[in-house]
């Protein structure tokens, strides 16, 4: 009803919110049992879950937690669709439900719902009070510390991915310069810990596969392992978006903190796993795109070779990330990156000419390469020895009909050629 009625739902809030908040704020009903017979009796009752611990049993009333989860999800919907009109409830919900819910370790879905609520509540408060209001800043200061704290504490991989999503969506709501140096330092510490754990899991899976190969068994990942791999990929993707958000809004101020992870980027770029290579390439792209050229150039020894190798990567997604980086270097990098960008032209033309360049799998890499050539010929043309010849050849790499972000760069350059 809230989704359908929109702002017309506001008069009903005084009736529906109080009982909703009562459910969402419910505490976990937990009992410690010594007696097996009593535990078996409770286990037979609907709505209870038993966890054996050192000869005893912990009983958790899951029906209460399911209601708590559903109520928190409804709060997310109200804040998302009512925005500023939901402001009278935001502070109370953030302090008593959303922030405590981030570390409600009795029930994973409650933590996920709380993570989804935080950025929506911040946005509601922002819409009501304005971007730079003291009210919003006060709410943000006590919220971001808790969000960063749970990035270090969350034990479940799939839920940790949701916490990173909560972080980057919250940063996008708050905008430029919303993080202090201590926030960025805490983020890097949590990211380092996550990456170390991830590398350990990857190593263990590789060792299991190698052991099976030595034993002569055909290694076939079971369903649980496939789920674990998928969870890891989602975690990396959301971490990438978190890095993107910080780099976008903090720009060069983030670099002294970011450089502490350079050893991990080097390991990921050299990995056989294409997901790891893509993770590093995308972060290098963000550094080039959002940090001034004179600030990003000191890291060229870490960035150039991965981009060069990535432009010939057999995996289209990695090739796309690398060719995009070459174009960004020309567009945003200024004089420090101009020579590198110009020298990438042969690789970019080669990326446009790979077999099946227009297939569903490859077309976005191809169109990004086309757009990057246009950026180089526009922004770094003075560094291109055979610019006219390259321009004529570039026309044959068109059209761009799939990538809506790449198309404007290519067609605006084409229009400028027509004008000339």
Steps between C-alpha positions, in 0.01 A plus 500: 500500500785738577657431161170560320375800697834675537456831684129426550609229745636762745175546699508130590849509654384587857288184490744254344842613625471451881414127489756456223773653714402279790556191285822634345647582842423157648779333696608142441317249722781263608498219751789286626397136561690228686239226475480296177135414557411865542703585190319231298167636615596851394636370168157351428335837548455713191700822483806387701849409384743303717879537484713243689795655684734291721238259625236767546242652271424857405138552396422799277141598424525550125139611452580828679810547284304436179253772602789732586650440156170563317436819698846635418446428132176701512691791653736489202203529263344791692827697508574426134161610365405777742847659528474836683151421629642212703744732681311518835579133556856485370710582807310260727516219245868555424601504867277221632449267202730548200837556670451232769363270228832507314652287775194288585692174469208277595342533155675571169189634318451764771854627443442508123176696541671745737780549246243585232323740735800717588554674162125545448464664841797728429346598167165575667672726753706665225188576296340662804792702636737558208844376399710697748259537790634449855214254560616275215865526601420401856307194386775407255783524753352242733379282214823471299703390802264208558495405131881491490502298820279225357721476191761357738263286705258336257568123493278389207643559151165561330389739775838679491433574133176668610693706755731628227194589296363689800831687522528606137131594469532713815811675363315569174217659701735720702720605207829683473740515795267309732784283631782612724851357500414269791198367312711417195766340718239280669358403163843395373560292813174315450569454129847361570357244741229398253751460216732289715212270592389485138847406377514226764168356382616506138823325597315230693267432207798474265676259736188282520482488122872414476466223761215343306704522180795321664264229623374454147153629580312734272451813706145622496397777738192409703201727538623653826833591343333653196287711733815604692673602175195699396490672841867594464439650157208704633718618788777610263249678277353695792846580635584636156195726512608615845846595365330672208282708734791607720726587208219691330415713803838531675726506188871550574446512878434125484829412327729487808262246654435313175870438430522272805315237297737506201643153582150354471446664160827352377392154613156536345636620165726194481223257601365235266151583624351763262278642776805603699661664197181692429479617862844661480446647153176671603667660800784629281235648270346685795836643603555631147146633466452679831849606607687783322774382265782646708366311805449165326820503290728404795326160486556447127746215561216306663232593246647510149608139453171353630304721259726408209467129573127534566431645156595159357327296771299209362218578745278775349412660836868547581574629153217749542639625833849542354400682180275727706801588714700606196224738397465641850875561513464724193180667618583563866874444536621815329863545395649232731296222337478631140798304362378177656155553354635572151718189512190289574345565157636183331371287788160668485468444125598137558230472767245619244613232256493189719306201362128534569553859611127571464374188676289538812798416721751730331301797375536717813877458500506590130281806542703620799816469290335706225403771750849501654659556159270798456602638841870465417460665159310784664683560830853379418510560125822702518682188625376279212756487218256396225182659635328548163565141393379374839184710471414349163557151637292579808188566295504133397476393867152653527211461573431499873145377552508322839708696751309818587791637704758452225286625212499876581880523490519330163216686331592842638848447354343389171284812501808718552661335195190576295511863614862525388 
